[in-house]
Structures are given as structure tokens and as C-alpha cells.
Amino acid sequence: MTSSQHNNNDPRWGGRIPWYLRHPGAAFSGNVDSWLGLVGQRIERLFVFNEMGILNEAHFGSSLETETLGRFKFDLGRILGPQLRAYFEPESLRRDAQNDAMRDPEEQRSAAAELARRFGRKGGGPAAAPTMTPEEEDAEAFHARENARATRDARIAAHWASRVGERIATLEAVMRLAGTHGTDHGAALPALITDIRRLSAASHVPLDVRAGPPPQVLPLEEPLLQREILDPLLTRLSARWPDRARELVTAYHDAMAGEPLDEVFSNAFKSLEEIARALTSDHKFEFTERELKQRFPSLHPTTRIGIVKLAAHRGDSAAHGRNAPHPSEIRFLLLQICNVALLLLDTQTTD
């Protein structure tokens, strides 16, 4: 489920959509293990030394469990700080991911097939009637076991990324509660935000923190892309083709508002086509390698191939016979469209 499937104005969320729903399928780079350990130590410090002036630590821990929708489980009989540090430990996260993977359907099918093979009955029940020969049971168990084995590493990696997202959501929840549960009235929060940003930079993990309110953790590329791509693109488009600028802004807002994502991408790409046609004065221009080479000869061949592949993602399958992009790709592809538009404007200037 993507963040665009949640209306940010939906009062049920209260403006607090969890990080893992705002940024589904997020890829993590850098030394994430180091980052998790350092963040866990920093959060533990808040409570060991009571930096926020918490009057009722048990109330904070219970509130944190609610705020994280139960992702963090608070043990009322234990001190909160060490519990949070343990929750952020990379080894704990890896164990969670491995346990998640062992509950996947692939593992369940493998276990069921193995039981059926051992008992010689479908479903493994001693009283069940035989439905397969021993050879068929052996083959089914083998294929189920091999499928589970072949996909296990990828499934563990996907669960690990999901668990990292839950830790980030918990970090955000701690920052939100810091301003309401302590006697310092949020005075410790700026220092915490500063440290989280420093720890992210030191671990080469591309995350930033916006002070809010409420405080939010952001993938670092978002403010960078806003500054380096979107702002200059929209400024230049507004001066020459204001309709195209409005269309790209509308595409972004439509994605956030939960409009069908294949239509959002298709409409944004049509805007990119119109920009290219205006630049080339060719109302039939299409993003093929031949036309790109002819109209934008200074583009590197690898760049041309990338643009052609972007065009292949067009989601209006009725017209083009292609599948729509997966929802987790839409944000990336919309930014790619804006990046290509800026590149074409720059290329025209230099040609």
C-alpha cells in the first residue's frame, strides 16, 4: 500500500501516517546496521538520563506502543530506554526479518509438502486417503523446498527493509511524543534532531529530519531533487509553457491524493511529450531512439536508451498494450519525467 492511497487529510490518521506507508518499498543504502545501533543508543540516552524530563516513563512507553500501532511492544515491567535500544539493534531486526520470511507462503507450502511426503497422505493427516504416489509426493516436496530455498534471501531482504521502515516510524513517534510528555516542553527535541541528522551522515544513510511540527524523517533525495530538479524545471516551464508546469504539479498532487497511479503516470508522460514537441517544433515527435538521436544529438547513447525505457512504462495499456508501473515505482518515475524534461531544456540550450 502506498502513501498515495491514504488521503493526507483523512482525519482518521490525524496527520500521522506511518513512515513505512509514506515511503513503501524504500531502498536503503549506507551502513544501516551502524545507523540503527547509534540511533538506538541515542534514544536510550533520552530515558536513562531523563533528558526530556519525563514524569511517567511507563505512560510514555505505553503511549509509544499505541503511536507505533503496536510495532514497538512496551514491557511495563522493564525500563523503557534499554527496551528501545534492543528494538533498534541490527541483530534483533535481522532475526525479525528471518522469522517473517519463515512465515511466508513459500515456507508453509514447503513444510506442508514435506509432511505429506513423510506420511504418504495429502495434508499429512494419518487418516487421510492417499492421493499421490510416493514418487509424486517426493517430487512435490522437492520442488516446494527448492522454491522456498531459491526465494528465501530475497524475501528476507524485503522483510528486513520493511522492519527498517518500522524502526524509522518508531523514531518519528519518539520525536512526536517528546514535545508532549516531558517537562522540558520539547527543549530536548532540537538536540535529538541534530544528532539523528549527524548519525545519518556519519553512517552514509540518506535520511534527513524535518523539524515539523510534527517532526518527520525524509529520504534525503526528496529535498535534493526538489532543489536540483523540480524548482529549476518548474521555473523555466512556467515562463514558456505554464500549462505544462501546471500539469506536472497536478500529477504530483494527484498521486498524493490517491488518483489511479497508471493514469497519473500516463498523463505526466503526455506532458513530457508535449514539452519535447514544443522544443522540436514537431507535433508528431515520439520518444524513440531514432527520433531522440535526430532531434537531441548531444544526448549520450546510454541516456537515450534510458529515456526510451522510461517511455516503455506508459500505463495506458488499452492504447499501448503495456502494463502500468507498479505503485512503488510511480514516485521514482514521476521524478524521472521531470528530470528528462529538465535535461531536454538544457540540451536545447547547448545544442
C-alpha positions in Angstrom: 0.0 0.0 0.0 1.4 3.4 -1.0 1.1 6.7 0.8 -0.9 8.0 -2.2 -3.6 5.5 -1.2 -4.0 7.4 2.0 -5.6 10.9 1.9 -3.3 13.1 4.0 -6.4 15.0 5.0 -8.2 11.9 6.3 -8.9 12.7 10.0 -8.5 9.0 10.9 -4.8 9.3 10.5 -4.6 12.6 12.4 -1.8 13.8 10.1 0.4 10.9 11.4 0.7 8.4 8.5 3.5 5.9 9.5 6.8 6.2 7.7 6.5 2.8 6.1 3.2 3.8 4.5 4.5 7.1 3.3 7.6 5.6 1.7 6.7 2.0 0.7 9.4 -0.1 -0.9 12.1 2.4 0.1 15.6 1.2 -0.7 18.3 1.7 2.0 22.0 2.4 1.4 24.9 3.1 3.5 25.8 1.4 6.8 22.3 0.8 8.0 23.4 -1.5 10.8 25.7 1.2 12.2 22.9 3.8 11.9 20.4 1.6 13.8 22.8 0.9 16.6 23.7 4.6 17.0 20.1 5.7 16.9 19.1 3.1 19.4 21.9 4.3 21.8 20.8 7.9 21.3 17.1 7.2 22.1 18.1 5.1 25.1 20.0 8.1 26.4 16.8 10.2 26.4 15.4 8.0 29.1 18.4 6.8 31.0 19.3 10.4 31.8 15.7 11.6 31.5 16.8 14.4 29.1 13.2 15.2 28.3 12.1 15.4 31.9 9.6 12.5 31.6 7.4 12.3 34.7 5.9 9.0 33.9 8.1 6.7 31.9 5.5 3.9 31.8 2.9 6.2 30.4 5.4 7.3 27.7 6.2 3.7 26.8 2.5 2.7 26.6 1.8 5.8 24.5 4.7 4.9 22.2 3.2 1.4 21.7 -0.1 3.0 20.6 1.6 5.6 18.5 3.6 2.9 16.6 0.4 0.9 16.0 2.0 -1.9 18.1 5.2 -2.2 16.1 7.1 -1.4 19.3 5.9 -3.6 22.1 6.4 -2.0 25.6 7.0 -4.3 28.6 5.5 -2.5 31.6 7.8 -4.3 33.9 11.1 -3.1 32.4 12.9 0.2 31.9 12.0 1.8 28.6 15.4 3.0 27.4 17.0 -0.4 27.2 13.9 -1.8 25.5 14.2 0.8 22.8 17.9 0.2 22.3 17.2 -3.5 22.0 14.5 -2.8 19.5 16.9 -0.9 17.3 19.7 -3.5 17.5 20.6 -4.7 14.0 20.7 -8.3 15.2 17.1 -8.0 16.6 15.9 -6.6 13.3 17.6 -9.4 11.3 16.0 -12.0 13.5 12.6 -10.4 13.0 13.1 -10.4 9.2 14.2 -14.1 9.2 11.2 -15.0 11.3 8.9 -13.1 8.9 10.4 -15.0 6.0 9.8 -18.3 7.6 6.1 -17.5 7.9 5.8 -16.7 4.1 3.5 -18.9 1.9 6.6 -20.4 0.2 7.9 -21.8 3.5 4.4 -23.0 4.5 3.9 -24.9 1.2 7.3 -26.5 1.6 6.5 -27.6 5.2 3.1 -29.0 4.1 4.6 -30.9 1.2 7.3 -32.4 3.4 4.6 -33.6 5.9 2.6 -35.1 3.0 5.7 -36.9 1.8 6.5 -38.3 5.2 3.0 -39.5 5.9 2.2 -40.5 2.4 -1.1 -38.6 2.7 -2.2 -35.3 1.3 -2.1 -32.8 4.1 -0.1 -35.1 6.4 -3.1 -36.4 8.3 -2.7 -40.2 9.2 -6.4 -40.9 8.4 -6.4 -39.1 5.0 -6.9 -41.1 1.8 -3.8 -41.4 -0.4 -3.9 -39.0 -3.4 -0.4 -39.2 -4.8 2.2 -41.9 -5.4 5.3 -41.8 -3.3 7.2 -40.6 -6.4 4.8 -37.7 -6.9 5.0 -36.8 -3.2 8.8 -36.8 -3.4 8.7 -34.5 -6.5 6.2 -32.1 -5.0 8.2 -31.8 -1.7 11.4 -31.3 -3.7 10.0 -28.5 -5.8 8.4 -26.8 -2.9 11.6 -27.0 -0.9 13.7 -25.7 -3.8 11.3 -22.8 -4.4 11.5 -21.8 -0.7 15.2 -22.0 -0.7 15.7 -20.1 -4.0 13.5 -17.2 -2.9 14.5 -17.1 0.8 17.3 -14.5 0.6 15.2 -12.1 -1.5 12.3 -12.5 0.9 14.4 -11.9 4.0 15.8 -8.8 2.3 12.3 -7.5 1.7 11.2 -8.2 5.2 14.4 -6.5 6.5 13.6 -3.3 4.6 10.1 -3.4 6.0 11.4 -3.8 9.5 13.8 -0.9 9.0 10.8 1.2 8.0 9.1 0.3 11.2 12.1 1.5 13.2 12.1 4.8 11.4 8.4 5.1 12.2 9.2 4.5 15.8 11.9 7.1 15.8 9.3 9.6 14.4 6.9 8.6 17.1 9.5 9.2 19.8 10.1 12.7 18.4 6.4 13.5 18.3 5.8 12.4 21.9 8.9 14.2 23.1 7.1 17.6 22.9 4.0 16.4 24.9 5.2 14.0 27.6 8.2 15.9 29.1 8.5 18.8 31.4 11.1 20.4 29.2 8.4 21.3 26.7 10.3 19.9 23.7 13.6 21.5 24.5 15.4 18.2 24.1 13.9 17.7 20.6 16.2 20.0 18.6 19.3 18.3 20.0 17.8 14.9 19.2 17.1 16.0 15.6 20.6 17.4 15.2 22.1 14.1 16.4 19.9 12.0 14.2 21.0 14.0 11.2 24.7 13.7 12.2 24.3 9.9 12.7 22.7 9.6 9.3 25.5 11.5 7.6 28.2 9.5 9.5 26.6 6.2 8.5 26.1 7.4 4.9 22.4 6.6 5.3 20.4 9.0 3.0 17.9 10.2 5.6 17.2 13.7 6.8 14.9 15.1 9.5 12.4 18.0 9.1 11.7 19.6 12.4 8.0 20.0 11.7 5.7 20.1 13.5 5.4 17.2 13.5 9.0 16.1 13.1 9.4 13.8 10.0 12.2 11.6 8.7 12.6 12.1 4.9 14.6 10.3 2.3 17.5 12.6 1.6 16.8 12.6 -2.2 13.5 14.4 -1.8 14.8 17.8 -0.7 17.8 17.4 -3.1 15.6 16.6 -6.0 13.2 19.4 -5.1 16.1 21.9 -5.2 18.1 20.5 -8.1 15.4 19.3 -10.4 11.8 20.4 -9.6 12.4 24.0 -8.7 14.5 24.9 -11.7 12.3 22.9 -14.1 9.0 24.5 -13.0 10.6 28.0 -13.1 11.7 27.5 -16.7 8.5 25.8 -17.8 6.3 28.4 -16.2 8.0 31.1 -18.2 7.5 29.4 -21.6 4.7 26.7 -21.2 2.8 27.4 -18.0 0.2 24.7 -18.9 3.0 22.0 -18.9 4.2 23.2 -15.5 0.7 23.0 -14.0 0.2 19.5 -15.4 3.4 18.2 -13.8 2.4 19.8 -10.5 -1.1 18.3 -10.8 0.4 14.9 -11.4 2.3 15.1 -8.1 -0.8 16.2 -6.2 -2.9 13.5 -7.9 -0.5 10.8 -6.8 -0.6 12.1 -3.2 -4.5 12.3 -3.4 -4.9 8.7 -4.4 -5.8 9.0 -8.0 -5.2 5.9 -10.2 -1.4 5.8 -10.5 -1.3 4.4 -14.0 -3.4 7.4 -15.2 -1.2 9.8 -13.2 2.0 8.5 -14.9 0.4 8.4 -18.3 -0.8 12.0 -18.0 2.6 13.2 -16.8 4.3 11.4 -19.7 2.0 13.1 -22.1 3.0 16.4 -20.7 6.7 15.4 -21.2 5.8 14.6 -24.9 4.2 18.0 -25.3 7.4 19.7 -24.0 9.5 17.7 -26.4 7.2 18.5 -29.3 7.3 22.2 -28.4 11.1 22.1 -28.3 11.5 20.3 -31.6 8.5 22.1 -33.3 7.4 18.6 -34.3 3.9 17.8 -33.2 4.4 14.1 -34.0 7.6 13.7 -32.0 7.8 10.4 -30.1 10.4 9.1 -27.7 12.1 6.6 -29.9 15.8 6.1 -30.1 15.9 7.2 -33.7 14.0 10.5 -33.1 16.0 11.3 -29.9 19.2 10.8 -31.9 17.9 13.1 -34.6 16.4 15.8 -32.5 18.7 15.8 -29.5 22.0 14.6 -31.0 24.1 15.7 -28.0 22.5 13.2 -25.7 24.7 10.3 -24.7 23.6 6.9 -26.1 23.0 5.5 -22.7 20.8 8.4 -21.8 18.8 7.9 -24.9 18.2 4.3 -24.0 17.1 5.3 -20.5 14.6 7.7 -21.9 13.2 5.1 -24.3 12.8 2.7 -21.4 11.0 5.3 -19.4 8.6 5.7 -22.3 8.0 2.0 -22.3 6.5 2.3 -18.8 3.5 4.2 -20.1 0.5 2.8 -18.2 -2.4 3.3 -20.6 -2.4 -0.4 -21.5 -5.6 -0.1 -23.6 -3.7 2.2 -26.1 -0.2 0.8 -25.9 -0.7 -2.8 -24.7 1.7 -2.3 -21.8 1.2 -2.9 -18.1 1.0 0.0 -15.7 4.0 0.7 -13.5 3.9 -0.9 -10.0 2.7 1.7 -7.4 6.0 1.6 -5.6 7.7 2.8 -8.9 5.4 5.8 -9.5 7.2 8.3 -7.3 10.6 7.4 -9.0 9.1 7.5 -12.5 7.4 10.9 -11.9 10.8 12.3 -10.8 12.4 10.7 -13.9 9.9 12.5 -16.1 10.8 15.8 -14.5 14.5 15.1 -14.8 14.1 14.3 -18.5 12.2 17.5 -19.1 15.0 19.5 -17.5 17.6 17.6 -19.5 15.8 18.3 -22.8 15.6 22.0 -21.9 19.3 22.1 -21.0 20.2 20.1 -24.2 18.3 22.6 -26.4 20.2 25.4 -24.8 23.6 23.9 -25.5 22.9 22.4 -29.0 
